[in-house]
Amino acid sequence: MSYPTVEEKLASLKITPATPHELRCMEKVSRGSYEIAVQRTADILDEGYEIFMRSSRSSMGVAGDSIVAMFSAHGDLVNASAGTYLHAIIPPIVIKYILKKYRENPGINDGDIFYTNDALYGGIHNPDQVAIMPVFHAGELVAWTAALSHTTETGACEPGGMPLSATSRFEEGMNLPPMKIGQNFRINNDIIELFSAFGIRAEANVTVDLKARCTTADRVRTRLVEMCEREGADFVTGLFRRMLIEAETGARKRLMTWPDGVYRCVTFSDAAGLKRGLIRNCFLTMTKRADHLTIDFTGTSPENLSSYNAHPQAVIGHLANYIYEYVFHDLPISSATFAPLDFIFPEASCLSPTPRAATSNAVMICTGAMSAIANCISRARFPSEDWHQTTASMGNGGNAPVIAGTSQWQMPFADMIAYTINTEGQGARCTHDGMDAYGFPWCAFGRAPDVESMENEFPMLVPFSQHWPDSGGHGKFRGGCGTTQFWSVHHVPMLFFLSIADNSSLQTPQPLFGGYAPPTVPGITIKDTKVTELLARLDDGTLDFHALIRGDFGEVQTEPNGRSARPVEADKTISVLMSTGGAGYGDPLDRDPALVQKDLLAGLCSAWSAREIYQVVWDPVRERVDVPATESAREATRKRRLARGKPYVEFEKEWSKRKPPEEIMNLYGSWPDAKPLAPVFRP
């Protein structure tokens, strides 16, 4: 195998130096023409993005968990229309690999379609798949286009494309290196048959999504050819180079406003797939000097014998989720904006594993990197002119239920339920609470499907969907609340269910400036309860999250949220699905009592949290906060805090002697530096 090395992949993320021809072409692009043409590229990409969603079959594609992009002839990302910024990092690695390896054999020609989903060659994980097309004009290669999305079936050892039980890449189903799957603007029939075979659990989802990617990439290609015919190929070449230069200039200018320094954040999780244990899923050290960032992951736990590992470009893609959304939000989605960033990855860590590692749940181990970069950048920005954009991390839970079976329409399916992952709470902002049910941290513009659409598409009944009270991290400004949803099997005798998560007993994100992390998300079911009987008893009470957890409708069972595939019978088992809230910002004692009152009245905050965390005195009869009594309670709490306090040197000396119990250290590595204790053996 000749997959690119880590060094080659990181080098591919850097923009190719401008050629003399590109610089000459750039000089011919006037300022007015440039502004119009940049907007035109955005319009082309938005058209492609809409086509992509309307053409896709799997839930993630329909929800917009995708990206449509255009690239220079060298393979550098110039602009994109994104539901998820995660994929913005990937195509340049793949395109530059194709340019290097395939020019002579099998060749690069007009009408070719290339495809890949293998993380060894630059992907995220194999459910994330990309179609790439070269753009020719007058026989010359002038650009590339790509369309990427997540398809929740790969023929892996478990349905849904992200098997928790996988221990090596050989158990994860289809892994395609970059390959030519079509010529003359047509997909080869043998490739369609290959996808049908690997997607046998959900053949329609897999083959339709394949065609949707190719259709979208071709539409953007067509529009770029039209631009070349209208303005000339030299204009497009000069436009693309100028867009790259201005994007890099804008990124460096923004970094210059931050104070130089070293910023660190350490995050943990409680499992790697089905393996329980403490894991330091990210030790991030960010060094900022002038207009440059170095991001070092040394200190992250070793790779593990599960699918919770990620190759370096996947980690960088997860950083892009936050950076493009919150830092470079007004710059093009471009390779050039990442030009001022360099990365250091320790070998054989869970964020840079050896080639045989399973990586289908790369997105789950990368929750630590997503949370840590939000924490470090927010602290770096707070003393700058951008202080008002300081934002605590989202929960980044990605608690993803997967169901598979035969639907009420007699169609085989294996899909991820997009509702919960697309309704996580936003991290608290430095001047406002985070948005409730904000969205999907991996897909800022993704859409939660309507319950009626879910019930029509899948054999399930959803009696309620609501905000999850107290799910946002508490603080002066709280994180946005997530959602909770109760569902049961309907119309069919049974289906298979599994759940992907890692925050059942320990939350990964670190809050900001005294705020709280969001609560953990265990797996919850109501044992041996017939749904039809439950619904018939509703005259005796209210069916909502609080009533279920209180046990009004049956015995509550909890377990780790990461659950392997299991059968679920119709009308007998209830699963409670929950999306996490965002992290909090600032001391809860500084929260305006009026905001606590508002949350109490809206059912977003419990009376217990108001009393114990915010120290708010609440009159449940008048439904009003007693402000003078609240101030007295808070002052007493502050005095108790001071009485418990001790000098940092004394605290550190005591804290450094502590160590977690040995029985949970099987994933961590050596203590405390998290170095590998032995090579991971994969047969």
C-alpha positions, 0 to 999 in steps of 0.5 A, a space after each residue: 500500500 502506498 497511502 500517504 504518510 502523516 507528514 505528506 498529509 499535513 504537507 498537503 494541507 498547505 497551499 501550493 505556491 503560486 506559479 508565475 502564470 497564476 500571478 499574471 492571471 491574478 493581475 488581470 482580475 479587477 477589484 469589482 470583478 473579483 467581488 462579483 466572482 467571489 459571490 458567484 462561487 458562493 452561489 454555485 456552491 449553494 446551488 450544489 449544496 441544495 441539490 445534494 440534500 435533495 438528492 441524498 437518501 440517508 438521514 445525514 445527507 438529507 439533514 445537510 451533514 455535507 459539504 460541496 467544494 471547489 479547488 484550484 488546479 493544484 488541489 487547494 480548497 478555494 471555497 465551499 458551501 458547508 453543512 459541516 466544516 469537518 470535511 473541508 480539510 479532506 479533499 486537498 489531501 486526496 486530490 494531491 494524492 491523485 495528481 501525484 499518483 494517477 496522472 499516467 495510470 489510470 490518467 486524469 481526463 475530462 469526465 472522470 469521477 474519483 471516489 474514496 472513503 479511506 482514512 489512511 488516504 486522507 478521510 475522516 472515517 469510512 462513512 464519510 465519502 467523497 466524489 471528486 471531479 476534475 474540471 477541464 476547459 479547452 483540454 486544460 485542467 483548471 480546477 476540481 470539484 468535490 461533494 462529501 457526506 456521511 452515509 450510515 452503512 458501510 457493510 461493517 460488522 455492526 449496522 450503521 457504519 460506526 461499529 463499536 465492537 471493531 478492533 481493527 480496520 478489517 472489521 469496518 466494512 468498505 474502505 476504498 482508496 482514491 480510485 476512478 469510479 467513472 469516465 465520460 461523466 458516467 459511474 461504472 456499473 461495476 462500482 454501483 454493484 460494489 456499493 450495493 454489496 457493501 450496503 446490503 443492509 441499506 442498499 438504497 441509501 448507499 447507492 443513492 448517496 453515491 449518485 448524489 455525490 457524483 451529481 453534485 460534484 458534476 453540477 459545480 463542475 458544469 457551473 465552473 466550465 460556464 464561468 470559464 466560457 464566459 470570463 475565460 480560464 485565465 480569469 478563473 485561475 487568477 480569481 482562485 489564486 487571489 481568493 487563496 491569498 486574501 483568505 490567508 491574509 485575513 487569517 493571519 491578520 486575525 491571529 495578530 490581534 490575539 496576545 502571544 502565549 501558551 494555552 492548554 486544555 486537557 479533556 477526558 472520556 470514560 470509554 473507547 467504544 464498548 471498553 470502559 475506562 479513563 482515557 485522556 482523549 486530548 492533551 492540547 497545547 496551543 502556542 501563539 506567536 505573532 500570526 502563527 499557531 502551533 497545536 501540539 497533541 503530545 500527552 494524549 492517551 495511546 491508541 486503543 483496541 477499539 474504533 475510537 481512534 482518529 488519523 491526524 487529518 481527522 483531528 484537524 477536521 474537527 478543529 475546523 468545525 470550531 475554527 470556521 464557525 467561530 473564528 474564520 466565520 467571515 472568511 472563505 472556507 479555504 485551505 489558505 485560512 489554515 496556512 498559519 497553523 501547524 500541528 504536532 501529533 505523537 505517534 501511536 496515540 489515539 489521535 495518530 494511530 498505526 495503520 491497522 487501527 480501527 477509526 470508524 468512530 474517529 468522530 467520537 474520540 475527536 470530541 476532546 479535540 473539538 472541546 479543547 480547541 474551543 477552550 484554548 481559542 476562547 481564552 486567547 481571544 478574550 483579551 482581544 478586540 474579539 472578546 465578545 465572540 468568546 464562547 464556551 465549548 458545545 457538549 460535543 457529545 454526538 450521542 448517536 442512536 442507530 437503528 436497522 431492520 426492515 421498515 413498515 414499507 418493506 425496505 431494508 434500512 440502517 441509519 442514524 437518527 439525526 434528531 438527537 445529534 442535530 439538537 445539542 445545546 450551544 456553548 454559553 457565550 460571554 454575554 448571552 446564554 447558549 442557544 437551546 437545541 442549537 444543532 450538531 457540533 459537527 454540522 453547524 447548518 444541519 437540520 433536525 428532521 420533523 418527528 412526523 418525517 421520522 415516523 413516516 421514514 422509520 418504524 418508530 413512534 415518538 410520543 414526545 420531544 422536548 428540551 432537556 431541563 438542566 442539560 446546559 452547563 450552569 454559569 453566569 451564562 448557561 450552556 444551551 439545553 439539549 433535547 430528549 425524545 422517547 421512542 418505541 418500535 412501531 409497525 414492525 415486530 422488531 428492529 436492531 438498535 445501537 448507540 454511539 457515545 462516550 460520556 455516560 459518567 464523565 463529560 469531556 468539555 471543559 467550561 470557561 471561567 468558573 462555569 459548569 460542564 453539561 451533565 453526562 448522558 447515560 443510556 436510559 430505557 424503561 423496562 418491560 413497558 408496553 407503549 400502548 398500555 402506557 399511552 392509555 394511562 395518560 389520563 393519570 399523569 403527564 408523559 414527559 422526561 421528568 415523569 419517565 425518569 421519576 418512574 411513573 411509567 415503569 422501572 428505569 434502567 441505566 447503562 453506558 450510552 455506548 451500546 452494541 447492536 441489540 434487538 428491540 421488540 415492538 410495543 415492549 421497550 422504550 428508549 429515551 434519547 438525549 442530546 447533551 447541552 453546551 458548557 457554561 460560562 462564568 460563576 453561577 453565583 453571578 447569574 442574573 436572578 431574573 434569568 434563573 426565574 425565566 428558566 424556571 418558568 420555561 421548564 429549562 431549570 429545576 428548582 433544585 438547581 436554582 436553589 443549590 447551584 445558583 443559590 436563588 431563593 424561589 417562591 413556588 406559589 408566587 413564581 417569583 425570585 426573592 431578590 434580597 434573600 437570594 443576595 444574602 444566600 449568595 453572599 453566605 456561599 461566597 464566604 463558605 468558599 473562601 473558608 474552604 480555599 487554600 493556596 494553589 501551591 498547597 492544593 497542587 502538592 496534595 492533588 499531584 499525589 492522587 491517582 485514579 483507581 487502577 481498575 479504570 486505567 486500562 485505556 489511559 497509558 502510563 500515569 500521569 503522562 499517558 505514554 504507551 505501555 505496550 504496542 497494540 496487537 491486532 491480528 
